[in-house]
Amino acid sequence: MNTHIIRGILAGLLVFCLSGAAWAQHGHSHGAPAVSKGTGAKDSPPAMGSVQTVTLEGVRISLEVMSMGDHRKHMTKGSAHGNADHSKSHSLMVTLQDVASKEIISDARVAFVISGPAERKESGKLTWSGDHYAAGINLEEKGKYQIELRAESGGMERVAQLSYEFK
């Protein structure tokens, strides 16, 4: 009887420790700390990095822009990114999270419009890529880009206005 209790405690500790390690390995932000900019409620204190977060009508929208070379370093096997996206200069990554439940929203329709320094516009749709929405984009010249994200989920459309500076 005593051995059964000790085995049960050891099994419980093993499961607890392994689930914590799995959770730590699953969570990632592609290496950049959060920055809060854009319209809507501010979520994160300003910091260095390229992640921007804004909360609109109960959904936290996070945007990260990185060079395609840097993005490839963070990709895992089985990623849902298309080969056409890899020919682009940068990767646009968006995460939608329900503020109340903390659940990641994976069934939204997400689109973007980017206006560059020379007033050139690029638009497209982001596709679900395992833990975020993604699209390849071309940033051809250095300067500040305005990024409009449209996310439709739960019968509501949310529009976030963000910016990114390509240096």
Secondary structure as GFF3:
##gff-version 3
##sequence-region A 1 167
A	DSSP	alpha_helix	2	26	.	.	.	ID=ss1
A	DSSP	beta_strand	34	35	.	.	.	ID=ss2
A	DSSP	beta_strand	41	42	.	.	.	ID=ss3
A	DSSP	beta_strand	51	56	.	.	.	ID=ss4
A	DSSP	beta_strand	59	67	.	.	.	ID=ss5
A	DSSP	alpha_helix	68	74	.	.	.	ID=ss6
A	DSSP	alpha_helix	83	86	.	.	.	ID=ss7
A	DSSP	beta_strand	90	98	.	.	.	ID=ss8
A	DSSP	beta_strand	109	115	.	.	.	ID=ss9
A	DSSP	beta_strand	121	128	.	.	.	ID=ss10
A	DSSP	beta_strand	133	137	.	.	.	ID=ss11
A	DSSP	beta_strand	143	153	.	.	.	ID=ss12
A	DSSP	beta_strand	156	166	.	.	.	ID=ss13
###
